[in-house]
Amino acid sequence: MIQLTLSQIKLADLQPLIQLREHKVAAYPWTQVDAIELTSREQTQIQEICSHLINHDTALMNEATIWSRAIYPLLLLAEQDEIEAWAEVSLHAQYPRFELSGVVDGVLGKSIAGRVESPYLVVIEAKKGIEAENPVFQLYGQLLAAAYQNWQQNQQPQQELYGCYTIGDTWKFLRAQVSDIETERPSLTIEFSREYVEKLEAELIFKLLKKIVSQYI
């Protein structure tokens, strides 16, 4: 059994183990949010979050500060019913040929009895700078782990869920479909959104979060 740590996964680790299909950045139906309406409370809170960013140089902030000012507040605002925002969530998955384990930076998922039962959106806060690792492949591993956890709950042959990585206050979303979970080479299909800058597009980011959450209520 091959052991993979979520924070250290590279493309070369995944290629022999899964069938990976990556689609280009495009305006997919799941990114269309014009029909999503915001309440007056949500609009006020988004404006408050932005007020703590607009006059600050986010390029000079460390990751912990940006997470607390920009990223987690929008995740928290997107909570609905049993779907809650969590930070530092442990995930584990055991596929036929490989095992995944580690901690993800953030999750929006169904929460029961003080634990995340089903993670529907996993979030990586990527490091900044030219020496930083590519966050995409770590996110692929986290999506595979989250899909396995959801499959244990609902036994659906195809799991649909979402991922996101943030660099500074820039968000990049992914839609993932995981299938053939019980086979030797499970399938992971990925679609990418464009980038969204929170200082300028906080409402769009939140609408996309709200749309994602609404699929699982």
Beta strands, then each sheet from edge to edge (+ up, - down):
strand 1: 2-5
strand 2: 19-25
strand 3: 83-94
strand 4: 98-112
strand 5: 115-125
strand 6: 158-167
strand 7: 170-179
strand 8: 187-197
sheet 1: 1+ 4+ 3-
sheet 2: 1+ 4+ 5- 6- 7+ 8- 2-
end
